[in-house]
């Protein structure tokens, strides 16, 4: 059987991105969200515009779904599919790292935990499946915001809650952090949600490279971070490897 046509997969990812955005998006925003060259993103968007699937606002120059496509409705990855594809990789990540692992996706401006693997020891732990986490104060959430311009703008335009003195609550700090996450391909939280706790997360991508979720681990700062206070490189590698594996299962050929 022939493999997927890359340009079609990318076009589908752009349509899903526009469908899930709270406002119009520019070429640069689309390119950053899907990790595509601006020229590639522009060429696909122009083609979608030519067939009526995308419309350009004359004032702002930004894009939204076109009238020819709206009757089809928006398209989202089913949460159950994300969970089922992630289970096979979440358990090994917990075993390798010795830490708790969570899978999350955005829901109404929060991070919905769709799967949770306990830390592999005998300590008392609480199941977090179904919990809603603040996106600006968690590694899972910051990864998701980094690739969702609409969600990131909504958070920055609001009043992010300062859970600790380390929580990022200004638009400037969040913008800088999200840019670094896109550059690095992973995110960390160090006492931003809970004192003494840290976490690492990486994006899970679906067809065309669209980020549909995130996988991450969390635990005490002294286990997640090294002596300099930075996330341990070995744990970062474990998380990124797991994210790539789930992404491949979801059809993201490049990851």
N, C-alpha and C positions, 0 to 999 in steps of 0.2 A: 504494500500500500504506500502511496506517496506521502511525504511529510507535509506539514502545514505550510501554507504560503505566508512568508514572513510579513509582507506588506499588508495582507488582509488581517493577520493577527494584530498587527500594530494599529490598523484602522479601527478594529473592534475595541482595542484598549483605549483609544482616544475617545470613542463614542461613550464607553462606560465611564471614563473620567468626566466628560462633560455632563453626563446624566447624573452623576453623583455630586457634582459641584453645586454650591449654593448660589453661584453667580457665573458670569461669563469669564472665560479664560483666554489669556494671550498666548501666542506661540511659545514664548519663553517659559511660561508657567507649565504648558503642556509638555514641553521638552524636558524640563526638570523633573516633573512628576513621573515620567516614563523612562527617564535616563536615555533620551534620544538626542542625536544632533539636531540643532534648530532647523537646519536645512531639510532634514528628513521629515521632521514633524510638520514643517510648513508645506512640503510637497503633498503629504497625505491629507492634511487639512484642506488644502485647495481642491484636491480631488473630491473629497467628501462634500465640499461646498458646491462643486460643479454638479453633483448628482442630487443636491437638495437635502442631504443628511445633516449638513452643518450650515449655519448662517453666521454672517459677520455683522456685528453692530457698527454702523457707519461712524458713530461718534467716537467710540473708544477703540475701535479696531479689533475688539476681542470677539471670541466665538462662543456659540451656544448650539444646542441641538436644533436642526432644521425642521420645518413643518412636515416634510415628507417622512420623517422618522418618528415624530412624536406619537403617532397612533400605535406604534409598536410598544410604547412604554419603556421604562428604564429596565436595565438588566443588572442584577446583583448576584454575586457568588453566594450560594446557599450556605448558611452557617454550618449545617450538618456536614456538608461536603468538606469545608475547611477543617472541621474537627476530625472527620474520618481519615482524611489524607495526612493529618499531622500526627495522629496517635503513634504510628509506627516509628516516628523519629523523635517524639517527645520523651518517650520512656528511655531510649538509649542516651539521650542528652542528659537526663537526670542521673542516670547511672554513671556516665563518664565524668560529669562535673561534681556530683555529690550534692547538688542543690535542687531546689524546687524549680519546676518549669511550668510556664503558662503560655497559652496561645490566645491571642486577642484580635479583635477587629473593631472598627468604629461603629457605634450605634448611637444616633442622636447626640453627637458631640462628646460621648464618653467611650472608654475602651471596655467592650464586653468581653469578659473572660469565657471562652468557649471550651477550654480544656485546661486541666491542672493536674500535674504529676507531683506528688509529695516528694520532699527531700527524702532520699533513701536511708533513713535512720529511724530510731524508735521514739523520736520526740513527738509531742502532741501537736498536730497541725489541723487547720481548718480548711475545708474544701472551698475554693474560690469560684467554682464554675457558676456563671450567672451574675457575678459581681460586676459592678461598673466602676472603673477606675478613672481618675482625672488624667487626661492626655498630656497636659503640660508638665506633670510631676512624675511621670513614670517612663522608663525606657521603652516599654511597649508603645505607649502613647506618642512619645516624641518621634519614634520611627514612623508611625502612621501619619502624623502631622507633616512630617518632612516630605511625604509624597502625595499629600492631599491639600492643595492650595486653598480650596474652599473651607475645609475644616480648620486649617491653620489660621486663616483670616478671621473666622468666627471666634476662635479662642483669643486672638490678639485684640479684637475689637471689644471683647468683654472685660471682665475683671477677674483674671485667674487667681484662685485662692492660694495664699502663701502657707503651705502646710508646714514648712520649716524655713529657716533663714536662707537655705540653699535653693529653695524653689524658684524657678524662672517665672517671673510675673510681668516683665516688661516686654513690649513688642520688639525692642532692640535686642534684648538678650535672647528671646525665642528665635528671632530671625537668624541671628548669628549661629545659634545652636543647631537649627534645622539645616542650615547650609552646610555645616560641618558634618552632620549626619549623612547628607546626600553624598558628600565627598568621600567619607570613610566607608559608607555602606553598613553602618551599625550605630547604635546609640547606647548611652550609659546613663544611669541615675545614681548619684551618690548622696544619700541622705536628703533627697529632694522631696520625698513623700513621707518617710519615716526615719527619725534619727537612728543611726546605727545600722541601717539597711542600705543595700546597694543592688543594682541590677544591670544586666546587659541584654540587648535585644537586637534583632535583625529583621528585615522585611521579608515577607512571603509574597511571591509574585504568581500571578496566573497567566493565562494566555495573553500574548502580546507584551508582557512585562508589567501589567497593571498590578500595583501593590494591593493585595486583598486582605492582608493580615500581618501579624508579627509573632515571632516566637522569641521567648527570652527566659533567662534564669534570674533568680534573686536569692539573696542571703545576707548574712552579716558582712559588714564592710571589710573586716579583716580577712575574710575568706574570698571575697569577690575581688578585692584590690590588693596590689602589692605594697611594699614598704613606702613607695613614693605617693601612694594614694590613687594610682591609676589602675583601671581594670586589668586583670591579669591577661596577658596575650593568649595564653593557652585557652582560657575560658571564652575569649572573644572568638577564637578559631572554632571551638566547639559549636558555639551558637550560630556562626555564619555557615558552617558546614551543614548544620541541621536545617537552616532556612533554605539553603540551596537545594537540599534533598527534597523538602516539601514542595518547593517551587517547581522542581522538575516533575514531581508527581501531578502537579496541577497544570502542567503543559507549558511552563515557561522555559523554553529550550535554551535560552542564553544563560540561565542560572542553574 
